[in-house]
Amino acid sequence: MRSAVLRIYLSENDRCNGRPAHEVILEFMRDSKIAGATVFHGIEGYGVHSKIHTTSILRLGTDLPMILEAVDSEEKIRKILPELCRMVPKELITLQQVEIISGEKI
């Protein structure tokens, strides 16, 4: 079985149904029985508009970058992709095949 890692690039201010998008997506993935997911909080980054978001004291950063990453079988992840695209239609979503080396096999 092929495994995959899904990444969704978000920011702190992204919302889905009035709630922080990362919370809504994480709950959706758990409810969809995705093997594992983690939200990473970035300290600096920029997106398609080239505006730098940073924690620098000079900029008093808000709207910092976040990445939600999930690992499971490629089949299970592809099954939930349409709903994820509805939840955050303008955010960058990537999917790549991975080989699980250690830990419980999916």
C-alpha positions in Angstrom: 0.0 0.0 0.0 1.3 3.4 -0.9 1.5 6.0 1.8 1.3 9.8 1.4 1.9 13.0 3.2 -0.5 15.9 2.8 0.5 19.4 3.6 -1.9 22.4 3.8 -0.2 25.8 4.0 -2.3 28.2 6.1 -2.0 31.3 8.2 -3.2 32.1 11.7 -6.0 34.2 10.4 -7.5 31.6 8.0 -11.0 30.7 8.9 -13.5 27.9 8.1 -17.1 28.2 9.3 -16.0 31.1 11.6 -13.4 29.0 13.4 -9.6 28.8 12.9 -9.1 26.7 9.8 -6.4 24.5 11.3 -8.7 23.4 14.1 -11.6 22.6 11.8 -9.3 20.6 9.4 -7.6 18.7 12.2 -11.0 17.6 13.6 -12.2 16.7 10.2 -9.1 14.5 9.6 -9.5 12.8 13.0 -13.2 12.1 12.3 -12.1 10.8 8.9 -9.8 8.3 10.6 -6.6 9.7 9.1 -3.7 8.0 10.8 -2.0 11.1 12.0 -1.9 14.9 11.6 0.2 17.7 13.1 -0.1 21.5 12.9 3.2 23.4 12.7 3.5 27.0 13.6 5.9 29.0 11.5 8.1 31.9 12.7 8.4 33.5 9.3 7.2 33.0 5.7 5.5 34.5 2.7 3.0 33.3 0.0 1.8 34.3 -3.4 1.5 37.9 -2.5 5.1 38.1 -1.3 4.2 39.8 2.0 6.5 38.5 4.7 4.8 37.4 7.9 7.3 37.2 10.8 7.6 37.1 14.6 10.2 39.9 14.4 9.7 42.5 17.1 10.2 45.2 14.5 7.1 43.9 12.6 5.1 42.7 15.6 4.1 39.7 13.4 0.5 38.6 13.2 -1.0 36.2 10.8 1.9 33.9 11.0 2.3 30.9 8.7 1.1 27.4 9.7 1.4 24.0 8.0 -1.0 21.2 8.7 0.6 17.9 7.8 -1.1 14.5 7.7 0.2 10.9 6.9 -1.9 7.9 5.8 -2.5 5.7 2.8 -2.7 7.7 -0.4 -6.1 6.2 -1.0 -7.5 7.6 2.3 -6.0 11.0 1.8 -7.3 11.3 -1.8 -10.7 10.4 -0.5 -10.9 13.5 1.7 -9.2 15.9 -0.7 -12.5 17.2 -2.2 -13.8 18.2 1.2 -10.5 19.8 2.2 -10.5 21.9 -1.0 -14.0 23.1 -0.1 -12.9 24.0 3.4 -9.9 26.1 2.2 -10.3 26.7 -1.5 -7.6 29.3 -1.8 -4.8 27.7 0.3 -1.9 25.7 -1.1 -2.4 21.9 -0.7 0.3 19.4 -1.6 0.4 15.7 -1.7 3.5 13.5 -2.1 4.2 9.8 -1.8 6.3 8.7 1.2 7.9 5.5 2.4 7.2 4.8 6.1 10.5 3.7 7.6 9.6 3.4 11.3 6.5 3.5 13.5 3.3 1.6 12.9 2.7 0.8 9.3 -0.5 2.3 7.7 
